[in-house]
Amino acid sequence: MKIIIAGAGEVGFHLAKLLSFESQDITLIDTDRERLNYAEGHLDIKTIRGNASSLSLIRESNAGQSDLFIAVTAHESINLMVCAMAKQLGCKRTIARISSIEFINSADDISFQENRSR
């Protein structure tokens, strides 16, 4: 399974670690070179240094051909945006880390699920 993780903080690194132990094809994206160097030195993964909200970087990561795109940066607006871009490019599934009560409580009004009625 090809999995892309945007955000190499504690959550992103932990996910990359767990998934790499499962022999998954993992790509980790972050702007922090030290985090990526540490991850690359300790895990069997690919890393890309850059801003996850860059469309060219999302394309470079081959998000359109991936099975799963997980966005766990510190900014939920970036997480939502990059998941939407990855989905538009053809990614099968996306997961965005959000913590805003506004999004969580509005699940009945706003759905981030794919609209299958087209």
KOLROVO-427876 format. One record per residue: x, y, z of N, C-alpha, C, O in turn. Coordinates in steps of 0.02 Angstrom, whole numbers, plus 32768, in hexadecimal, padded with zeros to 4 digits. Atoms other than C-alpha are relative to their C-alpha. Layout:
@nX = X&nY = Y&nZ = Z&caX = X&caY = Y&caZ = Z&cX = X&cY = Y&cZ = Z&oX = X&oY = Y&oZ = Z
...
! end
This chain:
@nX = 802A&nY = 7FC5&nZ = 8000&caX = 8000&caY = 8000&caZ = 8000&cX = 802D&cY = 803E&cZ = 8000&oX = 805C&oY = 8043&oZ = 8027
@nX = 7FDA&nY = 7FC2&nZ = 8003&caX = 8043&caY = 80AC&caZ = 7FD1&cX = 7FDD&cY = 8034&cZ = 802B&oX = 7FA4&oY = 8046&oZ = 801F
@nX = 801C&nY = 7FD1&nZ = 7FD0&caX = 8029&caY = 8127&caZ = 805F&cX = 802D&cY = 803E&cZ = 8003&oX = 806A&oY = 8039&oZ = 8008
@nX = 7FDC&nY = 7FC1&nZ = 7FF9&caX = 805A&caY = 81DF&caZ = 8067&cX = 7FE8&cY = 8022&cZ = 8040&oX = 7FAD&oY = 8026&oZ = 804E
@nX = 8010&nY = 7FDE&nZ = 7FC1&caX = 8063&caY = 823B&caZ = 810D&cX = 801D&cY = 8046&cZ = 7FFC&oX = 8059&oY = 804F&oZ = 7FF1
@nX = 7FEB&nY = 7FBA&nZ = 7FFE&caX = 806A&caY = 82F9&caZ = 8113&cX = 8005&cY = 8014&cZ = 8049&oX = 7FD3&oY = 8015&oZ = 806D
@nX = 7FF4&nY = 7FED&nZ = 7FBB&caX = 80B8&caY = 8332&caZ = 81B6&cX = 802B&cY = 7FCD&cZ = 8023&oX = 8016&oY = 7F94&oZ = 802F
@nX = 7FD1&nY = 802E&nZ = 7FE1&caX = 8150&caY = 82E6&caZ = 8209&cX = 800A&cY = 800F&cZ = 804A&oX = 803F&oY = 8002&oZ = 8066
@nX = 7FFD&nY = 7FF4&nZ = 7FB8&caX = 812A&caY = 831D&caZ = 82BB&cX = 7FF7&cY = 7FBD&cZ = 8024&oX = 8001&oY = 7F88&oZ = 8008
@nX = 8008&nY = 803D&nZ = 7FD8&caX = 8106&caY = 82A1&caZ = 8346&cX = 7FCD&cY = 7FD0&cZ = 7FE2&oX = 7FD9&oY = 7F94&oZ = 7FDD
@nX = 8034&nY = 802B&nZ = 801B&caX = 8065&caY = 8260&caZ = 82F8&cX = 8016&cY = 7FE3&cZ = 7FBD&oX = 8010&oY = 7FA6&oZ = 7FB2
@nX = 7FEA&nY = 8017&nZ = 8042&caX = 80AA&caY = 8255&caZ = 8246&cX = 8038&cY = 7FCD&cZ = 8004&oX = 8036&oY = 7F9A&oZ = 7FE2
@nX = 7FC8&nY = 802F&nZ = 7FF8&caX = 814B&caY = 8200&caZ = 827D&cX = 7FE7&cY = 7FBE&cZ = 801C&oX = 7FFB&oY = 7F89&oZ = 8005
@nX = 801B&nY = 803D&nZ = 7FE2&caX = 80EB&caY = 8184&caZ = 82EA&cX = 7FD9&cY = 7FD7&cZ = 7FCD&oX = 7FE1&oY = 7F9A&oZ = 7FC9
@nX = 8025&nY = 8024&nZ = 8035&caX = 8076&caY = 8158&caZ = 825A&cX = 8030&cY = 7FE0&cZ = 7FCE&oX = 8028&oY = 7FA6&oZ = 7FBB
@nX = 7FCF&nY = 801A&nZ = 8030&caX = 8109&caY = 8145&caZ = 81E3&cX = 8025&cY = 7FC4&cZ = 801C&oX = 8031&oY = 7F93&oZ = 7FF9
@nX = 7FDD&nY = 8038&nZ = 7FDF&caX = 8161&caY = 80D5&caZ = 8260&cX = 7FD4&cY = 7FC1&cZ = 8001&oX = 7FEB&oY = 7F8C&oZ = 7FED
@nX = 802C&nY = 803A&nZ = 7FFC&caX = 80CB&caY = 8064&caZ = 827C&cX = 7FF2&cY = 7FE2&cZ = 7FBB&oX = 7FF3&oY = 7FA5&oZ = 7FB3
@nX = 8010&nY = 8018&nZ = 8044&caX = 80A0&caY = 8058&caZ = 81C3&cX = 803D&cY = 7FE3&cZ = 7FDD&oX = 8036&oY = 7FB4&oZ = 7FB5
@nX = 7FC4&nY = 801B&nZ = 8021&caX = 8154&caY = 803B&caZ = 818C&cX = 8010&cY = 7FBA&cZ = 801C&oX = 802B&oY = 7F90&oZ = 7FF8
@nX = 7FF7&nY = 8043&nZ = 7FE4&caX = 815C&caY = 7FA6&caZ = 8203&cX = 7FD1&cY = 7FCE&cZ = 7FE0&oX = 7FDD&oY = 7F91&oZ = 7FE3
@nX = 802F&nY = 802B&nZ = 8023&caX = 80C8&caY = 7F61&caZ = 81A1&cX = 8014&cY = 7FF7&cZ = 7FB7&oX = 7FED&oY = 7FDB&oZ = 7F8F
@nX = 7FE5&nY = 8005&nZ = 8044&caX = 8133&caY = 7F68&caZ = 8102&cX = 7FD6&cY = 8026&cZ = 7FCD&oX = 7FCD&oY = 800F&oZ = 7F94
@nX = 8026&nY = 7FD4&nZ = 802E&caX = 80CA&caY = 7FF4&caZ = 80B5&cX = 8031&cY = 802F&cZ = 7FDD&oX = 8067&oY = 803D&oZ = 7FF8
@nX = 7FD8&nY = 7FD0&nZ = 8026&caX = 8111&caY = 806C&caZ = 8032&cX = 7FED&cY = 8046&cZ = 801A&oX = 7FB9&oY = 8061&oZ = 8008
@nX = 800F&nY = 7FC1&nZ = 7FDD&caX = 811A&caY = 810D&caZ = 8099&cX = 8029&cY = 8039&cZ = 7FE5&oX = 8066&oY = 8033&oZ = 7FDA
@nX = 7FDE&nY = 7FC1&nZ = 8011&caX = 8144&caY = 81BE&caZ = 8061&cX = 7FEB&cY = 8032&cZ = 8035&oX = 7FB0&oY = 803C&oZ = 8042
@nX = 800C&nY = 7FCF&nZ = 7FCB&caX = 8155&caY = 8242&caZ = 80E9&cX = 8013&cY = 8045&cZ = 7FE6&oX = 804A&oY = 804F&oZ = 7FCC
@nX = 7FF6&nY = 7FBC&nZ = 8019&caX = 8145&caY = 82FC&caZ = 80BD&cX = 8003&cY = 8030&cZ = 803B&oX = 7FD9&oY = 802D&oZ = 8068
@nX = 7FFB&nY = 7FCD&nZ = 7FCC&caX = 817F&caY = 838C&caZ = 812C&cX = 8030&cY = 8036&cZ = 7FE7&oX = 8057&oY = 802B&oZ = 7FB9
@nX = 7FD2&nY = 7FC9&nZ = 8010&caX = 81DB&caY = 8433&caZ = 8123&cX = 8040&cY = 7FFC&cZ = 8029&oX = 8072&oY = 801C&oZ = 8018
@nX = 7FC8&nY = 8003&nZ = 7FD1&caX = 8252&caY = 8406&caZ = 81B1&cX = 8032&cY = 7FCA&cZ = 7FEB&oX = 8024&oY = 7F8E&oZ = 7FF0
@nX = 7FCD&nY = 8030&nZ = 8018&caX = 82F1&caY = 83B6&caZ = 816C&cX = 8017&cY = 7FD1&cZ = 8037&oX = 8022&oY = 7F96&oZ = 802B
@nX = 7FE8&nY = 802A&nZ = 7FC9&caX = 8329&caY = 8376&caZ = 8217&cX = 7FCE&cY = 7FC8&cZ = 8010&oX = 7FE3&oY = 7F8F&oZ = 801B
@nX = 8032&nY = 8034&nZ = 7FF3&caX = 8285&caY = 831A&caZ = 8235&cX = 8002&cY = 7FCA&cZ = 7FCA&oX = 7FFF&oY = 7F8E&oZ = 7FD9
@nX = 7FFF&nY = 8030&nZ = 8038&caX = 828E&caY = 82CA&caZ = 8189&cX = 8040&cY = 7FD6&cZ = 8002&oX = 803D&oY = 7F9A&oZ = 7FF6
@nX = 7FC1&nY = 8026&nZ = 7FFB&caX = 8346&caY = 8299&caZ = 819F&cX = 7FFB&cY = 7FCC&cZ = 8037&oX = 8012&oY = 7F93&oZ = 802E
@nX = 8008&nY = 802F&nZ = 7FC8&caX = 831C&caY = 8249&caZ = 8247&cX = 7FD3&cY = 7FC6&cZ = 7FEA&oX = 7FE4&oY = 7F8B&oZ = 7FF6
@nX = 802F&nY = 8034&nZ = 8016&caX = 8288&caY = 81EB&caZ = 81FC&cX = 8021&cY = 7FD1&cZ = 7FCD&oX = 801A&oY = 7F94&oZ = 7FD1
@nX = 7FDF&nY = 8028&nZ = 8034&caX = 82EC&caY = 81B2&caZ = 8165&cX = 8037&cY = 7FD3&cZ = 801D&oX = 8042&oY = 7F9C&oZ = 8005
@nX = 7FCB&nY = 8027&nZ = 7FE1&caX = 837A&caY = 8177&caZ = 81D5&cX = 7FE8&cY = 7FC8&cZ = 802C&oX = 800D&oY = 7F98&oZ = 803A
@nX = 801B&nY = 8033&nZ = 7FD3&caX = 8309&caY = 8110&caZ = 8245&cX = 7FCA&cY = 7FD4&cZ = 7FE2&oX = 7FB9&oY = 7F9F&oZ = 7FFE
@nX = 8037&nY = 8026&nZ = 801E&caX = 8281&caY = 80D2&caZ = 81D1&cX = 800F&cY = 7FF2&cZ = 7FB6&oX = 8037&oY = 8014&oZ = 7F97
@nX = 7FF9&nY = 8011&nZ = 8047&caX = 8277&caY = 8080&caZ = 8126&cX = 7FC8&cY = 8024&cZ = 7FDA&oX = 7F97&oY = 8006&oZ = 7FC6
@nX = 8032&nY = 7FD6&nZ = 8021&caX = 8217&caY = 8110&caZ = 80D4&cX = 8023&cY = 8030&cZ = 7FD1&oX = 805F&oY = 8039&oZ = 7FD3
@nX = 7FE9&nY = 7FCA&nZ = 802C&caX = 8229&caY = 8195&caZ = 804E&cX = 7FE9&cY = 8041&cZ = 801F&oX = 7FB4&oY = 8045&oZ = 803D
@nX = 8014&nY = 7FBE&nZ = 7FE6&caX = 8227&caY = 824C&caZ = 807F&cX = 8003&cY = 8034&cZ = 7FC9&oX = 802A&oY = 802E&oZ = 7F99
@nX = 8000&nY = 7FC7&nZ = 802E&caX = 81FF&caY = 82EC&caZ = 8020&cX = 7FFF&cY = 803E&cZ = 802B&oX = 7FD2&oY = 8047&oZ = 8055
@nX = 7FFE&nY = 7FC1&nZ = 7FDA&caX = 8230&caY = 8395&caZ = 8066&cX = 7FDB&cY = 8036&cZ = 7FD9&oX = 7FEB&oY = 8043&oZ = 7F9F
@nX = 8026&nY = 7FCA&nZ = 801F&caX = 81B5&caY = 841F&caZ = 8040&cX = 7FBE&cY = 800C&cZ = 8023&oX = 7FAC&oY = 7FE9&oZ = 8052
@nX = 8040&nY = 7FEC&nZ = 7FE4&caX = 8110&caY = 8470&caZ = 8066&cX = 7FCA&cY = 7FD1&cZ = 7FE4&oX = 7FC0&oY = 7FCE&oZ = 7FA7
@nX = 8032&nY = 8030&nZ = 8015&caX = 8085&caY = 83EE&caZ = 8060&cX = 7FC6&cY = 8021&cZ = 7FDB&oX = 7FA3&oY = 7FFF&oZ = 7FB5
@nX = 8037&nY = 7FDF&nZ = 8022&caX = 800A&caY = 8471&caZ = 8022&cX = 8011&cY = 8015&cZ = 7FB9&oX = 7FE9&oY = 8035&oZ = 7F97
@nX = 7FEB&nY = 7FF1&nZ = 8044&caX = 806C&caY = 8484&caZ = 7F80&cX = 7FE5&cY = 7FCB&cZ = 7FD0&oX = 7FF1&oY = 7F8F&oZ = 7FD9
@nX = 801D&nY = 802F&nZ = 8031&caX = 800F&caY = 8435&caZ = 7EEE&cX = 8037&cY = 7FDA&cZ = 7FDC&oX = 8030&oY = 7F9E&oZ = 7FCF
@nX = 7FCA&nY = 8023&nZ = 8023&caX = 80B3&caY = 840E&caZ = 7E95&cX = 8020&cY = 7FCB&cZ = 802D&oX = 8034&oY = 7F97&oZ = 8014
@nX = 7FE4&nY = 8032&nZ = 7FD2&caX = 80F4&caY = 83B5&caZ = 7F30&cX = 7FD0&cY = 7FC5&cZ = 8008&oX = 7FE7&oY = 7F8B&oZ = 800B
@nX = 8031&nY = 8036&nZ = 7FFB&caX = 8053&caY = 8351&caZ = 7F40&cX = 8004&cY = 7FD4&cZ = 7FC1&oX = 8000&oY = 7F97&oZ = 7FC5
@nX = 7FF8&nY = 8027&nZ = 803E&caX = 8068&caY = 831E&caZ = 7E8A&cX = 8041&cY = 7FD9&cZ = 8001&oX = 8042&oY = 7F9E&oZ = 7FED
@nX = 7FBE&nY = 8022&nZ = 7FFB&caX = 8121&caY = 82F5&caZ = 7EA7&cX = 7FFD&cY = 7FC2&cZ = 802B&oX = 801F&oY = 7F91&oZ = 801F
@nX = 8006&nY = 803A&nZ = 7FD3&caX = 80EE&caY = 8280&caZ = 7F33&cX = 7FD6&cY = 7FC7&cZ = 7FE2&oX = 7FD0&oY = 7F92&oZ = 8000
@nX = 802C&nY = 8031&nZ = 8022&caX = 807D&caY = 8222&caZ = 7EB8&cX = 7FC1&cY = 7FF1&cZ = 8028&oX = 7FAB&oY = 7FB8&oZ = 802C
@nX = 803C&nY = 8008&nZ = 7FD8&caX = 7FE6&caY = 823F&caZ = 7F26&cX = 7FC7&cY = 7FE2&cZ = 7FD7&oX = 7F9E&oY = 7FBD&oZ = 7FF2
@nX = 8035&nY = 801A&nZ = 802B&caX = 7F75&caY = 8217&caZ = 7E93&cX = 8001&cY = 7FB5&cZ = 7FF8&oX = 7FCD&oY = 7F97&oZ = 7FEA
@nX = 7FF9&nY = 8049&nZ = 8006&caX = 7FB7&caY = 8165&caZ = 7E8D&cX = 8005&cY = 7FDE&cZ = 8044&oX = 8013&oY = 7FA2&oZ = 8048
@nX = 7FF8&nY = 801E&nZ = 7FBE&caX = 7FB8&caY = 814A&caZ = 7F49&cX = 7FBD&cY = 7FE3&cZ = 8019&oX = 7F87&oY = 7FF4&oZ = 8001
@nX = 803A&nY = 8020&nZ = 7FE3&caX = 7F42&caY = 80DF&caZ = 7FAE&cX = 7FE4&cY = 802A&cZ = 803A&oX = 7FA8&oY = 8029&oZ = 8047
@nX = 8014&nY = 7FDB&nZ = 7FC5&caX = 7F3E&caY = 8152&caZ = 8046&cX = 802C&cY = 803E&cZ = 8008&oX = 8069&oY = 803A&oZ = 8002
@nX = 7FDC&nY = 7FC1&nZ = 7FF2&caX = 7F6E&caY = 8207&caZ = 806A&cX = 7FE9&cY = 8016&cZ = 8045&oX = 7FAD&oY = 8022&oZ = 8050
@nX = 800F&nY = 7FED&nZ = 7FBC&caX = 7F77&caY = 8237&caZ = 8122&cX = 8020&cY = 8044&cZ = 800D&oX = 805D&oY = 804C&oZ = 8005
@nX = 7FE7&nY = 7FBD&nZ = 7FF1&caX = 7F89&caY = 82EF&caZ = 8151&cX = 7FFB&cY = 800C&cZ = 804B&oX = 7FC5&oY = 8011&oZ = 8067
@nX = 7FFE&nY = 7FF6&nZ = 7FB7&caX = 7FC1&caY = 830B&caZ = 8205&cX = 8030&cY = 803A&cZ = 8011&oX = 8056&oY = 8035&oZ = 8041
@nX = 7FD7&nY = 7FC5&nZ = 7FF0&caX = 8017&caY = 83B5&caZ = 81FE&cX = 7FE0&cY = 8022&cZ = 803D&oX = 7FAC&oY = 800E&oZ = 8055
@nX = 801A&nY = 7FDB&nZ = 7FC7&caX = 7FFE&caY = 8430&caZ = 828C&cX = 7FC6&cY = 802E&cZ = 7FEE&oX = 7FA7&oY = 804C&oZ = 801A
@nX = 8034&nY = 7FD1&nZ = 8017&caX = 7F81&caY = 8493&caZ = 8222&cX = 7FC8&cY = 7FD9&cZ = 7FDE&oX = 7FD1&oY = 7FBC&oZ = 7FA9
@nX = 8037&nY = 8028&nZ = 801C&caX = 7ED7&caY = 8444&caZ = 8204&cX = 7FE8&cY = 801B&cZ = 7FBD&oX = 7FCF&oY = 7FF4&oZ = 7F94
@nX = 8014&nY = 7FE6&nZ = 8041&caX = 7EB2&caY = 84BA&caZ = 8173&cX = 802C&cY = 7FE4&cZ = 7FC9&oX = 8014&oY = 7FD5&oZ = 7F92
@nX = 7FD2&nY = 8020&nZ = 8030&caX = 7F4C&caY = 8476&caZ = 811A&cX = 7FED&cY = 7FB6&cZ = 7FF8&oX = 7FEC&oY = 7F9C&oZ = 7FC1
@nX = 8012&nY = 8047&nZ = 8003&caX = 7F18&caY = 83C4&caZ = 8146&cX = 7FC3&cY = 7FF5&cZ = 7FD4&oX = 7FC2&oY = 7FC8&oZ = 7FAA
@nX = 803C&nY = 8005&nZ = 802A&caX = 7E6C&caY = 83DE&caZ = 80F9&cX = 800F&cY = 800E&cZ = 7FB7&oX = 7FF8&oY = 7FEB&oZ = 7F8B
@nX = 7FF2&nY = 7FEC&nZ = 8045&caX = 7EB1&caY = 8435&caZ = 805F&cX = 8029&cY = 7FCB&cZ = 7FDB&oX = 8019&oY = 7FBA&oZ = 7FA2
@nX = 7FD7&nY = 8030&nZ = 8024&caX = 7F38&caY = 83B5&caZ = 8036&cX = 7FDC&cY = 7FBE&cZ = 7FF5&oX = 7FE7&oY = 7F9C&oZ = 7FC3
@nX = 8028&nY = 803C&nZ = 800B&caX = 7EBF&caY = 8325&caZ = 804E&cX = 7FD0&cY = 800A&cZ = 7FC6&oX = 7FC6&oY = 7FDC&oZ = 7F9E
@nX = 802C&nY = 7FF1&nZ = 8039&caX = 7E46&caY = 8379&caZ = 7FD6&cX = 8027&cY = 7FFD&cZ = 7FBF&oX = 800E&oY = 7FE2&oZ = 7F8D
@nX = 7FD7&nY = 8002&nZ = 803D&caX = 7ED2&caY = 8390&caZ = 7F57&cX = 8013&cY = 7FB9&cZ = 7FED&oX = 800E&oY = 7FA5&oZ = 7FB3
@nX = 7FED&nY = 8046&nZ = 800D&caX = 7F0E&caY = 82DC&caZ = 7F69&cX = 7FC5&cY = 7FD9&cZ = 7FE4&oX = 7FCD&oY = 7FB0&oZ = 7FB7
@nX = 803C&nY = 8023&nZ = 8017&caX = 7E5C&caY = 829D&caZ = 7F52&cX = 7FF0&cY = 8014&cZ = 7FB8&oX = 7FDF&oY = 7FE9&oZ = 7F8F
@nX = 800D&nY = 7FE8&nZ = 8044&caX = 7E44&caY = 8309&caZ = 7EB6&cX = 8031&cY = 7FE3&cZ = 7FCE&oX = 8020&oY = 7FD8&oZ = 7F94
@nX = 7FCD&nY = 801D&nZ = 802C&caX = 7EE6&caY = 82C3&caZ = 7E6E&cX = 7FF7&cY = 7FB5&cZ = 7FF6&oX = 8016&oY = 7F98&oZ = 7FCA
@nX = 800D&nY = 8047&nZ = 8009&caX = 7EA6&caY = 8211&caZ = 7E84&cX = 8011&cY = 7FD2&cZ = 803A&oX = 800A&oY = 7F96&oZ = 8033
@nX = 7FF0&nY = 802A&nZ = 7FC5&caX = 7EDC&caY = 81D5&caZ = 7F31&cX = 7FC0&cY = 7FDB&cZ = 8015&oX = 7F8A&oY = 7FF8&oZ = 8015
@nX = 803A&nY = 8028&nZ = 7FEE&caX = 7E69&caY = 8149&caZ = 7F6A&cX = 7FDF&cY = 8016&cZ = 8042&oX = 7FA2&oY = 801B&oZ = 8045
@nX = 801A&nY = 7FED&nZ = 7FBE&caX = 7E56&caY = 817F&caZ = 8021&cX = 802B&cY = 8037&cZ = 801D&oX = 8068&oY = 8039&oZ = 8011
@nX = 7FDB&nY = 7FCB&nZ = 7FDE&caX = 7E87&caY = 8217&caZ = 8087&cX = 7FE8&cY = 8005&cZ = 8048&oX = 7FAE&oY = 7FF7&oZ = 8058
@nX = 8010&nY = 7FF5&nZ = 7FB9&caX = 7E8E&caY = 823B&caZ = 8141&cX = 8020&cY = 8043&cZ = 8014&oX = 805C&oY = 804C&oZ = 800A
@nX = 7FE7&nY = 7FC0&nZ = 7FE8&caX = 7E9F&caY = 82EB&caZ = 8188&cX = 7FF7&cY = 8004&cZ = 804B&oX = 7FC0&oY = 7FF9&oZ = 8064
@nX = 8006&nY = 7FF6&nZ = 7FB8&caX = 7EC5&caY = 830A&caZ = 823E&cX = 7FE1&cY = 8045&cZ = 800C&oX = 7FFB&oY = 8078&oZ = 7FF7
@nX = 8020&nY = 7FC1&nZ = 7FED&caX = 7E4D&caY = 838D&caZ = 827F&cX = 7FEF&cY = 7FFD&cZ = 804B&oX = 7FE4&oY = 7FC7&oZ = 8067
@nX = 8010&nY = 7FFE&nZ = 7FB9&caX = 7E2A&caY = 83C6&caZ = 8330&cX = 7FCB&cY = 8034&cZ = 800F&oX = 7FB4&oY = 803A&oZ = 8048
@nX = 8031&nY = 7FCC&nZ = 7FF6&caX = 7DB1&caY = 8455&caZ = 8317&cX = 7FBC&cY = 7FE3&cZ = 800F&oX = 7FA1&oY = 7FBB&oZ = 7FE9
@nX = 8043&nY = 8016&nZ = 7FEC&caX = 7D0E&caY = 8436&caZ = 8372&cX = 7FCD&cY = 8014&cZ = 7FCB&oX = 7F9B&oY = 7FF1&oZ = 7FC0
@nX = 802E&nY = 7FE9&nZ = 8034&caX = 7CB9&caY = 849A&caZ = 82E7&cX = 7FF7&cY = 7FCC&cZ = 7FCA&oX = 7FBF&oY = 7FBF&oZ = 7FB5
@nX = 8005&nY = 8034&nZ = 8034&caX = 7CE1&caY = 8414&caZ = 8265&cX = 7FE1&cY = 7FC0&cZ = 801C&oX = 7FB8&oY = 7FA1&oZ = 7FFB
@nX = 8019&nY = 803D&nZ = 7FE2&caX = 7CBC&caY = 8385&caZ = 82DA&cX = 7FB5&cY = 8004&cZ = 800D&oX = 7F90&oY = 7FD5&oZ = 7FFF
@nX = 8047&nY = 7FF7&nZ = 7FF1&caX = 7C13&caY = 83CA&caZ = 8312&cX = 7FD5&cY = 800D&cZ = 7FC3&oX = 7F98&oY = 8008&oZ = 7FC7
@nX = 8026&nY = 7FF2&nZ = 803C&caX = 7BDF&caY = 83F6&caZ = 8260&cX = 7FFC&cY = 7FC5&cZ = 7FD1&oX = 7FED&oY = 7FCD&oZ = 7F95
@nX = 7FFF&nY = 803C&nZ = 802B&caX = 7BE8&caY = 8344&caZ = 821F&cX = 7FBE&cY = 7FF5&cZ = 7FDD&oX = 7FBD&oY = 7FD8&oZ = 7FA6
@nX = 8041&nY = 8009&nZ = 8020&caX = 7B2D&caY = 8346&caZ = 81F9&cX = 7FF6&cY = 8031&cZ = 7FC6&oX = 7FD4&oY = 8021&oZ = 7F96
@nX = 8009&nY = 7FCB&nZ = 8033&caX = 7B38&caY = 83E7&caZ = 8192&cX = 8034&cY = 7FFB&cZ = 7FC8&oX = 8024&oY = 8006&oZ = 7F8E
@nX = 7FC9&nY = 8001&nZ = 802F&caX = 7BE1&caY = 83D2&caZ = 813D&cX = 8021&cY = 7FBC&cZ = 8003&oX = 8035&oY = 7FA5&oZ = 8038
@nX = 7FE0&nY = 8042&nZ = 8002&caX = 7C28&caY = 832C&caZ = 8105&cX = 803E&cY = 8004&cZ = 7FD3&oX = 803C&oY = 8021&oZ = 7F9D
@nX = 7FC3&nY = 8004&nZ = 8028&caX = 7CD8&caY = 8310&caZ = 80C8&cX = 8005&cY = 7FBD&cZ = 7FDE&oX = 8039&oY = 7FAD&oZ = 7FC0
@nX = 8002&nY = 8040&nZ = 8023&caX = 7CA6&caY = 8266&caZ = 8086&cX = 7FF4&cY = 800D&cZ = 7FB6&oX = 7FD8&oY = 8040&oZ = 7FA3
@nX = 800A&nY = 7FFB&nZ = 8048&caX = 7CA5&caY = 8249&caZ = 7FCC&cX = 7FB6&cY = 7FFE&cZ = 7FF0&oX = 7F91&oY = 7FD5&oZ = 800A
@nX = 8046&nY = 7FFE&nZ = 8015&caX = 7BFF&caY = 8276&caZ = 7F7B&cX = 7FF6&cY = 7FCC&cZ = 7FC9&oX = 800F&oY = 7FD5&oZ = 7F91
@nX = 8008&nY = 8037&nZ = 802F&caX = 7BC9&caY = 81D7&caZ = 7F23&cX = 7FC1&cY = 8007&cZ = 7FD5&oX = 7FB4&oY = 7FDC&oZ = 7FAB
@nX = 803F&nY = 7FF9&nZ = 8025&caX = 7B25&caY = 8219&caZ = 7EDC&cX = 8007&cY = 8021&cZ = 7FBC&oX = 7FD4&oY = 802E&oZ = 7F9B
@nX = 7FF5&nY = 7FE0&nZ = 8041&caX = 7B73&caY = 8267&caZ = 7E41&cX = 7FEC&cY = 7FD5&cZ = 7FC7&oX = 7FF3&oY = 7FEA&oZ = 7F8D
! end
